[in-house]
Amino acid sequence: MTHIETARYNEVIGLQIGSIREIAHRLSEDCDMEELEEIIAELEETIVDLRGSLAAFPHKHP
């Protein structure tokens, strides 16, 4: 990968990880079941997006 590709990769991954962290910060024992389900669904969707991004970049897949 070129320097520009690596920088773009890091930017995309960093933004998605930041989104996951923001969503996870909303988790609390004070949340009711409905809130927890909504937050977890949002986390799952964001993780799927991150996995899609990882798959799109050239690297060795395990």
PDB file as gemmi writes it, atoms N, CA and C in Angstrom:
CRYST1    1.000    1.000    1.000  90.00  90.00  90.00 P 1                      
ATOM      1  N   MET A   1       0.842  -1.178   0.000  1.00  0.00           N  
ATOM      2  CA  MET A   1       0.000   0.000   0.000  1.00  0.00           C  
ATOM      3  C   MET A   1       0.885   1.237   0.000  1.00  0.00           C  
ATOM      4  N   THR A   2       0.413   2.263  -0.678  1.00  0.00           N  
ATOM      5  CA  THR A   2       1.141   3.521  -0.683  1.00  0.00           C  
ATOM      6  C   THR A   2       0.859   4.281   0.601  1.00  0.00           C  
ATOM      7  N   HIS A   3       1.617   5.340   0.804  1.00  0.00           N  
ATOM      8  CA  HIS A   3       1.427   6.172   1.996  1.00  0.00           C  
ATOM      9  C   HIS A   3       0.017   6.760   2.025  1.00  0.00           C  
ATOM     10  N   ILE A   4      -0.477   7.195   0.881  1.00  0.00           N  
ATOM     11  CA  ILE A   4      -1.824   7.782   0.807  1.00  0.00           C  
ATOM     12  C   ILE A   4      -2.878   6.725   1.125  1.00  0.00           C  
ATOM     13  N   GLU A   5      -2.710   5.522   0.595  1.00  0.00           N  
ATOM     14  CA  GLU A   5      -3.656   4.441   0.886  1.00  0.00           C  
ATOM     15  C   GLU A   5      -3.646   4.091   2.365  1.00  0.00           C  
ATOM     16  N   THR A   6      -2.460   4.046   2.955  1.00  0.00           N  
ATOM     17  CA  THR A   6      -2.343   3.733   4.381  1.00  0.00           C  
ATOM     18  C   THR A   6      -3.004   4.814   5.224  1.00  0.00           C  
ATOM     19  N   ALA A   7      -2.789   6.072   4.857  1.00  0.00           N  
ATOM     20  CA  ALA A   7      -3.396   7.182   5.594  1.00  0.00           C  
ATOM     21  C   ALA A   7      -4.923   7.113   5.504  1.00  0.00           C  
ATOM     22  N   ARG A   8      -5.437   6.817   4.328  1.00  0.00           N  
ATOM     23  CA  ARG A   8      -6.883   6.714   4.140  1.00  0.00           C  
ATOM     24  C   ARG A   8      -7.443   5.533   4.929  1.00  0.00           C  
ATOM     25  N   TYR A   9      -6.755   4.415   4.899  1.00  0.00           N  
ATOM     26  CA  TYR A   9      -7.134   3.237   5.666  1.00  0.00           C  
ATOM     27  C   TYR A   9      -7.240   3.598   7.150  1.00  0.00           C  
ATOM     28  N   ASN A  10      -6.201   4.239   7.675  1.00  0.00           N  
ATOM     29  CA  ASN A  10      -6.186   4.618   9.088  1.00  0.00           C  
ATOM     30  C   ASN A  10      -7.317   5.586   9.416  1.00  0.00           C  
ATOM     31  N   GLU A  11      -7.609   6.498   8.499  1.00  0.00           N  
ATOM     32  CA  GLU A  11      -8.684   7.466   8.721  1.00  0.00           C  
ATOM     33  C   GLU A  11     -10.044   6.769   8.792  1.00  0.00           C  
ATOM     34  N   VAL A  12     -10.307   5.897   7.835  1.00  0.00           N  
ATOM     35  CA  VAL A  12     -11.589   5.185   7.794  1.00  0.00           C  
ATOM     36  C   VAL A  12     -11.765   4.319   9.033  1.00  0.00           C  
ATOM     37  N   ILE A  13     -10.747   3.550   9.347  1.00  0.00           N  
ATOM     38  CA  ILE A  13     -10.809   2.664  10.515  1.00  0.00           C  
ATOM     39  C   ILE A  13     -10.943   3.481  11.803  1.00  0.00           C  
ATOM     40  N   GLY A  14     -10.195   4.566  11.895  1.00  0.00           N  
ATOM     41  CA  GLY A  14     -10.256   5.419  13.085  1.00  0.00           C  
ATOM     42  C   GLY A  14     -11.635   6.012  13.304  1.00  0.00           C  
ATOM     43  N   LEU A  15     -12.276   6.455  12.222  1.00  0.00           N  
ATOM     44  CA  LEU A  15     -13.622   7.014  12.342  1.00  0.00           C  
ATOM     45  C   LEU A  15     -14.619   5.955  12.802  1.00  0.00           C  
ATOM     46  N   GLN A  16     -14.500   4.761  12.260  1.00  0.00           N  
ATOM     47  CA  GLN A  16     -15.430   3.701  12.644  1.00  0.00           C  
ATOM     48  C   GLN A  16     -15.196   3.244  14.082  1.00  0.00           C  
ATOM     49  N   ILE A  17     -13.959   3.155  14.493  1.00  0.00           N  
ATOM     50  CA  ILE A  17     -13.664   2.789  15.883  1.00  0.00           C  
ATOM     51  C   ILE A  17     -14.176   3.874  16.820  1.00  0.00           C  
ATOM     52  N   GLY A  18     -14.018   5.130  16.420  1.00  0.00           N  
ATOM     53  CA  GLY A  18     -14.552   6.235  17.216  1.00  0.00           C  
ATOM     54  C   GLY A  18     -16.059   6.139  17.377  1.00  0.00           C  
ATOM     55  N   SER A  19     -16.741   5.771  16.305  1.00  0.00           N  
ATOM     56  CA  SER A  19     -18.200   5.595  16.380  1.00  0.00           C  
ATOM     57  C   SER A  19     -18.572   4.490  17.348  1.00  0.00           C  
ATOM     58  N   ILE A  20     -17.837   3.387  17.295  1.00  0.00           N  
ATOM     59  CA  ILE A  20     -18.102   2.269  18.204  1.00  0.00           C  
ATOM     60  C   ILE A  20     -17.900   2.710  19.656  1.00  0.00           C  
ATOM     61  N   ARG A  21     -16.840   3.465  19.907  1.00  0.00           N  
ATOM     62  CA  ARG A  21     -16.586   3.946  21.272  1.00  0.00           C  
ATOM     63  C   ARG A  21     -17.695   4.868  21.756  1.00  0.00           C  
ATOM     64  N   GLU A  22     -18.155   5.769  20.890  1.00  0.00           N  
ATOM     65  CA  GLU A  22     -19.237   6.685  21.267  1.00  0.00           C  
ATOM     66  C   GLU A  22     -20.512   5.920  21.621  1.00  0.00           C  
ATOM     67  N   ILE A  23     -20.829   4.935  20.811  1.00  0.00           N  
ATOM     68  CA  ILE A  23     -22.026   4.133  21.074  1.00  0.00           C  
ATOM     69  C   ILE A  23     -21.854   3.359  22.377  1.00  0.00           C  
ATOM     70  N   ALA A  24     -20.692   2.747  22.577  1.00  0.00           N  
ATOM     71  CA  ALA A  24     -20.439   1.955  23.785  1.00  0.00           C  
ATOM     72  C   ALA A  24     -20.513   2.812  25.046  1.00  0.00           C  
ATOM     73  N   HIS A  25     -20.132   4.090  24.944  1.00  0.00           N  
ATOM     74  CA  HIS A  25     -20.205   4.978  26.108  1.00  0.00           C  
ATOM     75  C   HIS A  25     -21.637   5.180  26.591  1.00  0.00           C  
ATOM     76  N   ARG A  26     -22.591   4.952  25.707  1.00  0.00           N  
ATOM     77  CA  ARG A  26     -23.993   5.112  26.087  1.00  0.00           C  
ATOM     78  C   ARG A  26     -24.514   3.923  26.883  1.00  0.00           C  
ATOM     79  N   LEU A  27     -23.760   2.822  26.896  1.00  0.00           N  
ATOM     80  CA  LEU A  27     -24.174   1.656  27.679  1.00  0.00           C  
ATOM     81  C   LEU A  27     -24.049   1.957  29.171  1.00  0.00           C  
ATOM     82  N   SER A  28     -25.049   1.578  29.912  1.00  0.00           N  
ATOM     83  CA  SER A  28     -25.056   1.830  31.355  1.00  0.00           C  
ATOM     84  C   SER A  28     -26.005   0.847  32.026  1.00  0.00           C  
ATOM     85  N   GLU A  29     -25.729   0.578  33.280  1.00  0.00           N  
ATOM     86  CA  GLU A  29     -26.651  -0.289  34.024  1.00  0.00           C  
ATOM     87  C   GLU A  29     -27.975   0.413  34.285  1.00  0.00           C  
ATOM     88  N   ASP A  30     -28.016   1.712  34.049  1.00  0.00           N  
ATOM     89  CA  ASP A  30     -29.255   2.475  34.228  1.00  0.00           C  
ATOM     90  C   ASP A  30     -30.173   2.395  33.011  1.00  0.00           C  
ATOM     91  N   CYS A  31     -29.686   1.838  31.911  1.00  0.00           N  
ATOM     92  CA  CYS A  31     -30.496   1.709  30.698  1.00  0.00           C  
ATOM     93  C   CYS A  31     -31.578   0.657  30.917  1.00  0.00           C  
ATOM     94  N   ASP A  32     -32.749   0.938  30.363  1.00  0.00           N  
ATOM     95  CA  ASP A  32     -33.773  -0.105  30.414  1.00  0.00           C  
ATOM     96  C   ASP A  32     -33.526  -1.082  29.257  1.00  0.00           C  
ATOM     97  N   MET A  33     -34.262  -2.170  29.241  1.00  0.00           N  
ATOM     98  CA  MET A  33     -34.028  -3.226  28.254  1.00  0.00           C  
ATOM     99  C   MET A  33     -34.171  -2.710  26.821  1.00  0.00           C  
ATOM    100  N   GLU A  34     -35.142  -1.865  26.589  1.00  0.00           N  
ATOM    101  CA  GLU A  34     -35.359  -1.339  25.238  1.00  0.00           C  
ATOM    102  C   GLU A  34     -34.158  -0.496  24.783  1.00  0.00           C  
ATOM    103  N   GLU A  35     -33.661   0.349  25.682  1.00  0.00           N  
ATOM    104  CA  GLU A  35     -32.476   1.158  25.361  1.00  0.00           C  
ATOM    105  C   GLU A  35     -31.267   0.274  25.080  1.00  0.00           C  
ATOM    106  N   LEU A  36     -31.074  -0.748  25.922  1.00  0.00           N  
ATOM    107  CA  LEU A  36     -29.952  -1.661  25.720  1.00  0.00           C  
ATOM    108  C   LEU A  36     -30.039  -2.353  24.359  1.00  0.00           C  
ATOM    109  N   GLU A  37     -31.223  -2.795  23.999  1.00  0.00           N  
ATOM    110  CA  GLU A  37     -31.401  -3.461  22.706  1.00  0.00           C  
ATOM    111  C   GLU A  37     -31.088  -2.511  21.556  1.00  0.00           C  
ATOM    112  N   GLU A  38     -31.512  -1.251  21.672  1.00  0.00           N  
ATOM    113  CA  GLU A  38     -31.248  -0.265  20.625  1.00  0.00           C  
ATOM    114  C   GLU A  38     -29.752   0.011  20.502  1.00  0.00           C  
ATOM    115  N   ILE A  39     -29.099   0.174  21.624  1.00  0.00           N  
ATOM    116  CA  ILE A  39     -27.656   0.458  21.618  1.00  0.00           C  
ATOM    117  C   ILE A  39     -26.885  -0.731  21.057  1.00  0.00           C  
ATOM    118  N   ILE A  40     -27.249  -1.930  21.474  1.00  0.00           N  
ATOM    119  CA  ILE A  40     -26.561  -3.133  20.989  1.00  0.00           C  
ATOM    120  C   ILE A  40     -26.780  -3.299  19.489  1.00  0.00           C  
ATOM    121  N   ALA A  41     -27.985  -3.035  19.009  1.00  0.00           N  
ATOM    122  CA  ALA A  41     -28.256  -3.118  17.573  1.00  0.00           C  
ATOM    123  C   ALA A  41     -27.405  -2.112  16.807  1.00  0.00           C  
ATOM    124  N   GLU A  42     -27.263  -0.927  17.357  1.00  0.00           N  
ATOM    125  CA  GLU A  42     -26.433   0.100  16.729  1.00  0.00           C  
ATOM    126  C   GLU A  42     -24.961  -0.323  16.720  1.00  0.00           C  
ATOM    127  N   LEU A  43     -24.514  -0.912  17.826  1.00  0.00           N  
ATOM    128  CA  LEU A  43     -23.141  -1.431  17.880  1.00  0.00           C  
ATOM    129  C   LEU A  43     -22.922  -2.513  16.833  1.00  0.00           C  
ATOM    130  N   GLU A  44     -23.861  -3.442  16.743  1.00  0.00           N  
ATOM    131  CA  GLU A  44     -23.735  -4.529  15.774  1.00  0.00           C  
ATOM    132  C   GLU A  44     -23.651  -3.988  14.347  1.00  0.00           C  
ATOM    133  N   GLU A  45     -24.479  -3.019  14.026  1.00  0.00           N  
ATOM    134  CA  GLU A  45     -24.474  -2.428  12.682  1.00  0.00           C  
ATOM    135  C   GLU A  45     -23.140  -1.731  12.396  1.00  0.00           C  
ATOM    136  N   THR A  46     -22.632  -1.018  13.366  1.00  0.00           N  
ATOM    137  CA  THR A  46     -21.365  -0.310  13.187  1.00  0.00           C  
ATOM    138  C   THR A  46     -20.209  -1.293  13.065  1.00  0.00           C  
ATOM    139  N   ILE A  47     -20.249  -2.379  13.802  1.00  0.00           N  
ATOM    140  CA  ILE A  47     -19.206  -3.407  13.708  1.00  0.00           C  
ATOM    141  C   ILE A  47     -19.247  -4.084  12.339  1.00  0.00           C  
ATOM    142  N   VAL A  48     -20.436  -4.314  11.812  1.00  0.00           N  
ATOM    143  CA  VAL A  48     -20.556  -4.888  10.470  1.00  0.00           C  
ATOM    144  C   VAL A  48     -19.926  -3.937   9.446  1.00  0.00           C  
ATOM    145  N   ASP A  49     -20.175  -2.639   9.596  1.00  0.00           N  
ATOM    146  CA  ASP A  49     -19.560  -1.653   8.700  1.00  0.00           C  
ATOM    147  C   ASP A  49     -18.037  -1.695   8.801  1.00  0.00           C  
ATOM    148  N   LEU A  50     -17.519  -1.800  10.017  1.00  0.00           N  
ATOM    149  CA  LEU A  50     -16.073  -1.873  10.222  1.00  0.00           C  
ATOM    150  C   LEU A  50     -15.508  -3.136   9.567  1.00  0.00           C  
ATOM    151  N   ARG A  51     -16.174  -4.254   9.751  1.00  0.00           N  
ATOM    152  CA  ARG A  51     -15.714  -5.504   9.120  1.00  0.00           C  
ATOM    153  C   ARG A  51     -15.723  -5.391   7.605  1.00  0.00           C  
ATOM    154  N   GLY A  52     -16.728  -4.722   7.063  1.00  0.00           N  
ATOM    155  CA  GLY A  52     -16.786  -4.510   5.623  1.00  0.00           C  
ATOM    156  C   GLY A  52     -15.621  -3.657   5.133  1.00  0.00           C  
ATOM    157  N   SER A  53     -15.276  -2.643   5.896  1.00  0.00           N  
ATOM    158  CA  SER A  53     -14.151  -1.797   5.550  1.00  0.00           C  
ATOM    159  C   SER A  53     -12.849  -2.580   5.604  1.00  0.00           C  
ATOM    160  N   LEU A  54     -12.700  -3.384   6.643  1.00  0.00           N  
ATOM    161  CA  LEU A  54     -11.490  -4.201   6.765  1.00  0.00           C  
ATOM    162  C   LEU A  54     -11.362  -5.170   5.597  1.00  0.00           C  
ATOM    163  N   ALA A  55     -12.473  -5.760   5.191  1.00  0.00           N  
ATOM    164  CA  ALA A  55     -12.450  -6.716   4.084  1.00  0.00           C  
ATOM    165  C   ALA A  55     -12.111  -6.042   2.761  1.00  0.00           C  
ATOM    166  N   ALA A  56     -12.456  -4.757   2.639  1.00  0.00           N  
ATOM    167  CA  ALA A  56     -12.234  -4.033   1.388  1.00  0.00           C  
ATOM    168  C   ALA A  56     -10.776  -3.625   1.196  1.00  0.00           C  
ATOM    169  N   PHE A  57     -10.034  -3.535   2.279  1.00  0.00           N  
ATOM    170  CA  PHE A  57      -8.633  -3.131   2.175  1.00  0.00           C  
ATOM    171  C   PHE A  57      -7.757  -4.358   1.969  1.00  0.00           C  
ATOM    172  N   PRO A  58      -6.713  -4.199   1.163  1.00  0.00           N  
ATOM    173  CA  PRO A  58      -5.829  -5.343   0.908  1.00  0.00           C  
ATOM    174  C   PRO A  58      -4.996  -5.707   2.138  1.00  0.00           C  
ATOM    175  N   HIS A  59      -5.209  -6.899   2.638  1.00  0.00           N  
ATOM    176  CA  HIS A  59      -4.410  -7.448   3.735  1.00  0.00           C  
ATOM    177  C   HIS A  59      -4.689  -8.943   3.816  1.00  0.00           C  
ATOM    178  N   LYS A  60      -3.898  -9.607   4.597  1.00  0.00           N  
ATOM    179  CA  LYS A  60      -4.100 -11.047   4.766  1.00  0.00           C  
ATOM    180  C   LYS A  60      -5.295 -11.291   5.680  1.00  0.00           C  
ATOM    181  N   HIS A  61      -6.241 -12.048   5.198  1.00  0.00           N  
ATOM    182  CA  HIS A  61      -7.408 -12.400   6.011  1.00  0.00           C  
ATOM    183  C   HIS A  61      -7.101 -13.700   6.747  1.00  0.00           C  
ATOM    184  N   PRO A  62      -7.455 -13.763   8.043  1.00  0.00           N  
ATOM    185  CA  PRO A  62      -7.168 -14.990   8.805  1.00  0.00           C  
ATOM    186  C   PRO A  62      -7.971 -16.167   8.315  1.00  0.00           C  
TER     187      PRO A  62                                                      
END                                                                             
